[in-house]
Amino acid sequence: MHLSMLCPQANLISELLVVFVCATTGQGDPPDNMKLFWRFLFRKNLPSGALCRLDYAVLGLGDSSYPKFNFIAKKLHKRVLQLGGNPLLPVALGDDQHDLGPDAVIDPWLVALWDKILMLYPLPPGLEVISPDVRLPPKYTLHYVAEDSPQPNGILLQPTAPRAAPSELCPFAALVVSNQRLTAQSHFQDVRLIEFDVTGSGITYSAGDVVMVQPQNCPEDVQQFCQLLRLDPDRRFVLKPTEPGTALPALLPQPCSIRHLVTHYLDISCVPRRSFFQLLSCFSTSELEREKLQEFSSTQGQEELYSYCNRPRRSTLEVMWDFPHTTCAIPPEYLLDLIPRIRPRAFSIASSMLAHPDRIQILMAVVQYKTWLSKPRRGLCSTWLASLHPEQGDVRVPLWVKKGGLKFPSDPDTPIIMIGPGTGVAPFRAAIQERVAQGRRGNCLFFGCRQESKDFYCQAEWEELVAKGFLTLFTAFSRDQEEKVYVQHRILENRRLVWELLSSRNAHVYLAGNAKQMPAAVAEALQSVLQLEGGLSPSEAEEYLAALERSRRFQSETWS
């Protein structure tokens, strides 16, 4: 049997030209849909010249606020080169933190890539490169169905026991059991502890796992969108692929109502990318609007697009309001090409099944902030979840569970040091509940927030565990005194204990929270502990911490 039949990834060996586009997840891990390919690529029995026929290019999609910025793209490029591949260009590292987003790197890279490809693989006589001014056909055609045709089942989830474990394609409709605000009403940030009932779902999870939630647009935005595009929200349609063999969107029922499409699928609250303006300009019936849209989608207009769209975080729906003549001319079949689908959001699970059977709890900050636009910016998922209350009746949320990046020690005698400021404490609440239920002590938590009286999440719970001897707790309330105090200061103050746990008791260290300055400040504090208490030099302390990371005794989960 040929290798490619046993392992489809082996087809790579016979390819002549491949462009890899990849993200990085967790602590420098490949995305889920890349894991089989990754294992194949790093097989030890692959000969060094296995990819000698392959011309390739790698585009990484990353975020430089994370320590492992585009780690997978860099490692992939290096490995393919090691196996004899011929790089067409240096690896491109797109960065979400750049003012212009990843496009700042992608645009010039794409121009150079196509020049190189066309030079090596010229088009056959009679064929020409399609002009950017040509509007390509939509991916799907949309066909309205008669009003008296059979009704679809509606939303693609049922509050009954699924045949397989819940997943993105088949989420479980979990009942919202409670939705409690943990911060004081006078506090600037609204943080919730939300509990879901997953009885009958077959869901199991461990401390460190994440729950994926599929959010939806609010009814007011859906109504506005339909009015702008002059769409009847109750009209139903079926989709047919333009190209044979193209799969239909798995998350849409057939037939589907316009209301369902806009509520559950189209991300009308996201900040649109440059490609949105490019396609939108093709539909414009207004010369003035078309010129502006073309300017926004041009290379020269990127600074202006940033000022109009990215800096104020203007949503797709708001952009459509600003271009009314163009918006009402959008052919409905192009909506799925124009607007991306709503992506699921990941939350660290903040509870243990041992303490709360058939329940999942999350600790969630409601995202709301001001820009120079008059209307406050709101996070789609957190705003929707915060609005759901059990008193409203049978309130359900589509969700499923995924393995997380944090793995806690199986040895009951291994102590753990957890550093979790703000909502970063969520996975540690799960770990502490799990370990306490198993009778494990040796739980050390460094928690930080602004003020003890306003955002000390789960205070009574922690204090009870301290009293029972299950938890050692250090708190940093940054605004409760003149000098700001953060978790890194508490680590230094308690350096003798930290060193003793690391050096004598083989402790594992965990860090979770905001990816901006905190992880670097904590790493610096830990290195200072190693130098002051362990007598290591700065370079030895750095290597010690790196060795802890390699052996998974130091793990972190941060987000921007």
Secondary structure as UniProt FT lines:
FT   HELIX           3..6
FT   HELIX           8..14
FT   STRAND          17..23
FT   TURN            26..28
FT   HELIX           32..34
FT   HELIX           35..41
FT   TURN            44..45
FT   TURN            48..53
FT   STRAND          55..62
FT   TURN            64..65
FT   TURN            67..70
FT   HELIX           71..82
FT   TURN            83..84
FT   STRAND          86..87
FT   STRAND          92..95
FT   TURN            96..97
FT   TURN            99..102
FT   HELIX           103..120
FT   TURN            125..126
FT   TURN            132..133
FT   STRAND          140..144
FT   TURN            147..148
FT   STRAND          172..181
FT   TURN            185..186
FT   STRAND          191..197
FT   TURN            199..200
FT   TURN            207..208
FT   STRAND          210..213
FT   HELIX           219..229
FT   TURN            233..234
FT   STRAND          236..241
FT   TURN            244..245
FT   TURN            250..251
FT   STRAND          256..257
FT   HELIX           258..264
FT   TURN            268..269
FT   HELIX           274..283
FT   HELIX           287..296
FT   TURN            300..301
FT   HELIX           302..305
FT   HELIX           306..310
FT   TURN            311..313
FT   HELIX           316..322
FT   HELIX           324..327
FT   TURN            328..329
FT   HELIX           332..334
FT   HELIX           335..338
FT   STRAND          345..349
FT   TURN            353..355
FT   TURN            357..358
FT   STRAND          359..365
FT   STRAND          368..369
FT   STRAND          377..378
FT   HELIX           380..386
FT   HELIX           390..392
FT   STRAND          396..402
FT   TURN            412..413
FT   STRAND          416..419
FT   HELIX           422..425
FT   HELIX           426..437
FT   TURN            438..439
FT   STRAND          443..449
FT   HELIX           452..455
FT   TURN            457..458
FT   HELIX           459..467
FT   TURN            468..469
FT   STRAND          471..477
FT   TURN            478..479
FT   HELIX           487..493
FT   HELIX           495..505
FT   STRAND          508..514
FT   HELIX           518..534
FT   HELIX           538..550
FT   TURN            551..552
FT   STRAND          554..559
//
